[in-house]
Amino acid sequence: MIIRVVRRVNLNNIQVYNEIGKLKRVLLHCPGEEIENIVPDYLTRLLFDEIAFLKQAKKEHQQFSDILRNEGVEVLYLTELMAEILQDPEVRKSFLEDFLMEGKVASQGLKEGLLEYFSDKSPMEVVRKSMGGVRKEELKEIKVKQLADMVKNPYPFYLDPIPNLYFQRDPFASIGRGISLNVMFSRTRNRETLFAKYIFDHHPHYKDIPRWYNRDMSHSIEGGDILVLSDKVVAIGISQRTDAVAIEMLAEKLFKSQETFETILAFDIPKTRAYMHLDTVFTMVDYDKFTIYPGIEMPLDVYSLKRGKNHSIDITYEENKLSNILKEYLKLSSVTLIRCGNNDIIAAGREQWSDGSNTLAISPGKVVCYNRNYVTNEALRNHGVEVLEFDSYELSRGRGGPRCMSMPLIRENL
């Protein structure tokens, strides 16, 4: 079957060799029904700390995408790319089977019931419903019941919602002209990478993209920990959600390729939910300027992984402080670290909680930020950085900011 898609110039390319070059194309997911299927009893299971109000969250997300479009960025949506490939009946069948398996659908009767439930839905409805979750009340009948179906269970879903999907930074990461198709730390989030897998397996514009890591590998790595600082240097956080083993495995594949990257800087950050990913405490906003949460500066262990001889990797513990490490590897004469909360310990803690350091650069010295982080945003402006703000009453409840919500597909080279 021929998949009908709108032609876009150079859509087959992933091109990300920096964090600040003019953003040309980005992937987003606007929150949907999955947000309204979060209930207090299951917040921890779904990795949320609070209940978000969907109507307002959608308004805020529209503000975000409008800012990007007004700056000349082409905005693609995960739902639309998935709906395009699910026009093919064989791809649709395979996706649903994989999705039910990874959704821990245990019995054959329930599996058959869910497949029948999805059978009369359009490709877009399949996508949105697989993301939103299937409540028990929606499935009228399970024809052949097994013990697992008969035992009383108060849990209200046959398929869990996937509310973290609006954080498109994590399931995969664009690095050079390839991607890291990630293994998520939490089983709750690992189904998110299935959408990326199907896009990069089947979408006619993306299916030949090289992979530096794959979702069937053994150790977790998430995109929020991956920052492409230049065409020579990638920074990756060793965090609660990214394992040092995964970083070394990615480095081995990347260094064997024809890509220009020579060094991976591994930042060993605290392994707690408050820090979560490297990009929640450190982002690049200009050629020589970075936002940082003061809590990670002392001490911060940094390791460099470099191409060695015969495809080996040379690993070195970096003795210098962070600013000197950045100057050395990015060939800069000076580096400015702009501290979240502008060095006020109370403001820093409050605004780091709502992702004050999680900026999205759309060109050198121009960033998108939540408006609630006004102390940090003013500090950015005082250092010559242009800040574009949008509302963040509800989106911030998911514990992620503008960088977390976006996956760049193409940036201009510097």
Salt bridges, closest charged atoms under 4 A:
GLU19 OE2 - ARG403 NH2 2.96
GLU33 OE2 - LYS129 NZ 2.79
GLU34 OE2 - HIS29 NE2 2.84
ASP49 OD2 - ARG273 NH2 3.15
ASP49 OD2 - ARG399 NH1 3.56
GLU50 OE1 - ARG397 NH1 2.59
GLU71 OE1 - LYS366 NZ 2.93
GLU74 OE2 - ARG8 NE 3.42
GLU74 OE1 - ARG25 NE 2.64
GLU84 OE1 - HIS203 NE2 2.56
GLU97 OE2 - LYS93 NZ 3.08
GLU102 OE1 - ARG215 NH2 2.75
GLU116 OE1 - LYS143 NZ 3.76
GLU137 OE2 - ARG135 NH1 3.80
GLU138 OE1 - LYS129 NZ 2.82
ASP160 OD2 - ARG45 NE 3.04
ASP170 OD2 - ARG189 NH1 2.94
ASP170 OD1 - HIS277 ND1 3.77
GLU192 OE2 - ARG189 NE 2.68
ASP201 OD2 - LYS197 NZ 2.56
ASP201 OD1 - ARG211 NH2 2.54
GLU222 OE1 - ARG241 NH1 3.83
GLU222 OE1 - HIS277 NE2 2.68
ASP231 OD1 - LYS232 NZ 3.89
GLU252 OE2 - LYS256 NZ 3.31
ASP268 OD1 - LYS271 NZ 2.33
ASP279 OD2 - ARG403 NH1 2.80
ASP286 OD2 - LYS289 NZ 3.78
ASP288 OD1 - LYS289 NZ 3.74
GLU297 OE2 - ARG339 NE 2.79
GLU351 OE2 - ARG350 NH2 3.78
GLU386 OE1 - LYS366 NZ 3.93
GLU389 OE2 - ARG381 NH2 3.34
GLU394 OE1 - ARG397 NE 2.90
GLU412 OE2 - LYS24 NZ 3.88
